[in-house]
Structure formats: C-alpha cells, structure tokens
Amino acid sequence: MQERRAKARADADSRDKVVATNRRARHDYEIIDTLECGLILTGSEVKSLREGKAQIADGYARVTDGELWLFAMHIPPWTYAVGFGSHDPDRPRKLLAHRREIAEFLEETKTQPLTMIPIKLYFKEGRVKVEIALAKGRKQHDRRQEIKKRDAEREMQRATRHHEKFGR
C-alpha cells in the first residue's frame, strides 16, 4: 500500500502542472522562438500559483539593464496572506535565464519588430517556470489566412480518414 502511494506521489511530482496558458497568443502572434525561464517570486505568490490562479494573457517581457523582466502578469493575492504577508498582484517579476539567451532575444527584438510574450506558466520539479516566446504580431488578414489554412488541412484529414474507412 505504501509503495503504491510513494509511486503515485513520484509520478505526480514528475509531471508538469500547468498553471496558466496564453491561448490567444498563438492566434494573434506568429511564434518564432521560445525560451524556458525561472521566476523570482515571493512565498504568497507561489502559494497562489499552487491554487492555480494566474493571468498571463496581457503579459509581456522586456530586457532592462541586461536582465529579463515580465510585466503585466497578474497573480492574485493568496487568500490567507494578509497585510505584511501579501504581495502586489501586478508587480514586475524578474526572469531567470542565461546571459547569452537574453542577449540573443534582445538582438532579435532590435533587428526585427518582435515582441516577447509569455506562453505558459507551470511548475517543473517544484519550481515555477514560464515559457517566453519571441513573436511577430499578425495582421487581421494574416489571421484569416491562418484559419482558412487550418480548416483546409482539417478537411483533407477528414477526407483521408473517410477514404481509408469506406474505400472508394
């Protein structure tokens, strides 16, 4: 019995727990490159994230003084943190990444009109990670083209499955 519980606990720890995703980003932006970063958080922020509360849809990242910062990400205050123990929900948060990775992203944003946006916020091996994407904004007609392309591919897959299932 205890072995089974230990195994179940180990399996649960090995999986990544996704806290928040930015589903709108793949629609509004063309993702060019991604980077996994750590976050510097306070204790009440981590506890709030463990409850699954965060909003990253409006968030963006920026390099200032050679450091990567995440802005406009909302982590609501933890329910039980009152007064001194609570945190500012919309404060800028420092991201942890290697200098060369930060330099690459900074160089890309300087040479092209690109934005750094958070795609996913999750726990990995007990630590909070955020996936930052280097993205190029899509125009309205580009979005429509992407939807048409996706629908055409879906129709082709349906036709192929129907042909395989029923023959001619």
C-alpha positions as CSV (number, residue, x, y, z in Angstrom):
1,M,0.0,0.0,0.0
2,Q,2.8,2.5,1.0
3,E,4.8,1.5,-2.1
4,R,1.8,2.3,-4.3
5,R,1.3,5.7,-2.6
6,A,5.0,6.5,-3.0
7,K,4.9,5.6,-6.7
8,A,1.8,7.7,-7.2
9,R,3.4,10.7,-5.5
10,A,6.6,10.3,-7.6
11,D,4.5,10.2,-10.8
12,A,2.6,13.3,-9.7
13,D,5.9,15.1,-9.0
14,S,7.4,14.2,-12.3
15,R,4.5,15.8,-14.3
16,D,4.5,19.5,-15.1
17,K,1.5,21.2,-13.6
18,V,0.3,24.0,-15.9
19,V,-1.0,27.0,-14.0
20,A,-1.8,29.3,-16.9
21,T,-1.6,29.4,-20.7
22,N,-1.8,32.2,-23.2
23,R,-4.1,30.6,-25.8
24,R,-4.7,33.9,-27.5
25,A,-1.0,34.3,-28.3
26,R,-0.9,31.6,-31.0
27,H,-3.8,33.3,-32.7
28,D,-2.5,36.9,-32.5
29,Y,1.2,36.2,-33.0
30,E,3.5,34.0,-35.1
31,I,5.8,32.2,-32.7
32,I,9.4,32.3,-33.8
33,D,11.4,31.0,-30.8
34,T,10.7,30.0,-27.2
35,L,12.7,30.1,-24.0
36,E,12.1,28.5,-20.6
37,C,12.8,30.8,-17.7
38,G,12.6,30.7,-14.0
39,L,10.8,33.4,-12.0
40,I,11.7,35.2,-8.8
41,L,8.6,35.1,-6.6
42,T,7.6,35.7,-3.0
43,G,6.1,32.9,-0.9
44,S,2.5,34.1,-1.1
45,E,2.8,34.3,-5.0
46,V,3.9,30.7,-5.1
47,K,1.1,29.6,-2.8
48,S,-1.4,31.5,-5.0
49,L,0.0,29.8,-8.1
50,R,-0.3,26.4,-6.5
51,E,-4.0,27.1,-6.2
52,G,-3.9,27.6,-10.0
53,K,-4.6,31.3,-10.0
54,A,-2.7,33.5,-12.6
55,Q,-3.4,35.5,-15.7
56,I,-0.7,35.9,-18.3
57,A,-2.8,37.0,-21.3
58,D,-1.8,40.7,-21.1
59,G,1.8,39.9,-20.1
60,Y,5.0,40.8,-22.0
61,A,8.7,40.6,-21.3
62,R,11.3,43.2,-21.7
63,V,15.1,43.4,-21.3
64,T,16.3,46.2,-19.0
65,D,19.9,46.6,-17.9
66,G,20.8,43.1,-19.2
67,E,18.0,41.5,-17.1
68,L,14.8,39.9,-18.4
69,W,11.6,41.2,-16.7
70,L,8.0,40.1,-17.0
71,F,5.4,42.8,-16.9
72,A,1.5,42.8,-16.6
73,M,1.2,39.3,-15.3
74,H,-1.4,39.1,-12.6
75,I,-1.0,36.8,-9.7
76,P,-3.9,37.5,-7.2
77,P,-3.0,37.7,-3.5
78,W,-3.1,34.4,-1.6
79,T,-6.3,34.1,0.4
80,Y,-4.6,33.6,3.7
81,A,-1.8,36.2,3.3
82,V,-3.0,39.4,5.0
83,G,-1.1,42.7,5.4
84,F,2.6,42.1,5.6
85,G,2.5,38.6,4.0
86,S,0.6,39.7,0.9
87,H,2.1,40.9,-2.4
88,D,1.4,43.4,-5.2
89,P,-0.5,41.3,-7.8
90,D,0.8,43.3,-10.9
91,R,4.4,43.9,-9.9
92,P,7.2,43.3,-12.5
93,R,8.8,40.0,-11.9
94,K,12.4,39.1,-12.8
95,L,13.0,36.2,-15.1
96,L,16.0,33.9,-14.7
97,A,17.8,33.0,-18.0
98,H,21.3,32.7,-19.2
99,R,23.0,35.9,-20.4
100,R,23.6,34.6,-23.9
101,E,19.9,33.6,-24.2
102,I,18.9,37.1,-23.1
103,A,21.4,38.6,-25.5
104,E,20.0,36.6,-28.4
105,F,16.4,37.6,-27.7
106,L,17.5,41.3,-27.3
107,E,19.4,41.2,-30.6
108,E,16.4,39.7,-32.4
109,T,14.0,42.3,-31.0
110,K,16.3,45.1,-32.0
111,T,16.7,43.9,-35.6
112,Q,13.1,42.9,-36.2
113,P,9.7,44.2,-34.9
114,L,9.3,41.3,-32.5
115,T,7.7,41.0,-29.0
116,M,8.5,38.8,-26.1
117,I,5.3,37.3,-24.6
118,P,4.6,34.6,-22.0
119,I,3.0,31.4,-23.5
120,K,2.8,29.1,-20.5
121,L,3.3,29.3,-16.7
122,Y,3.9,26.0,-15.0
123,F,5.6,24.0,-12.2
124,K,8.5,21.9,-13.2
125,E,10.2,19.8,-10.5
126,G,8.7,22.0,-7.8
127,R,9.9,25.3,-9.4
128,V,7.8,27.9,-11.2
129,K,8.8,28.2,-14.9
130,V,7.5,30.5,-17.6
131,E,7.8,29.9,-21.3
132,I,8.6,33.1,-23.1
133,A,8.1,33.3,-26.9
134,L,9.7,35.6,-29.4
135,A,6.7,36.5,-31.5
136,K,5.7,38.6,-34.5
137,G,2.3,40.2,-34.5
138,R,-0.2,39.1,-37.1
139,K,-2.4,41.4,-39.1
140,Q,-6.1,40.7,-39.4
141,H,-5.9,39.3,-42.9
142,D,-3.0,37.0,-41.8
143,R,-5.2,35.6,-39.0
144,R,-7.9,34.9,-41.5
145,Q,-5.4,33.2,-43.8
146,E,-4.2,31.0,-40.9
147,I,-7.8,30.0,-40.1
148,K,-8.5,29.1,-43.7
149,K,-5.3,27.1,-43.9
150,R,-6.2,25.2,-40.7
151,D,-9.7,24.5,-42.0
152,A,-8.4,23.2,-45.3
153,E,-5.9,20.8,-43.6
154,R,-8.7,19.6,-41.3
155,E,-11.0,18.9,-44.3
156,M,-8.1,17.0,-46.0
157,Q,-7.6,14.8,-42.9
158,R,-11.4,14.1,-42.7
159,A,-11.5,13.1,-46.4
160,T,-8.4,10.9,-46.0
161,R,-9.9,9.1,-43.0
162,H,-13.3,8.7,-44.8
163,H,-11.5,7.2,-47.8
164,E,-9.5,4.8,-45.6
165,K,-12.6,3.8,-43.7
166,F,-15.0,3.3,-46.6
167,G,-12.8,2.8,-49.6
168,R,-13.9,4.3,-52.8
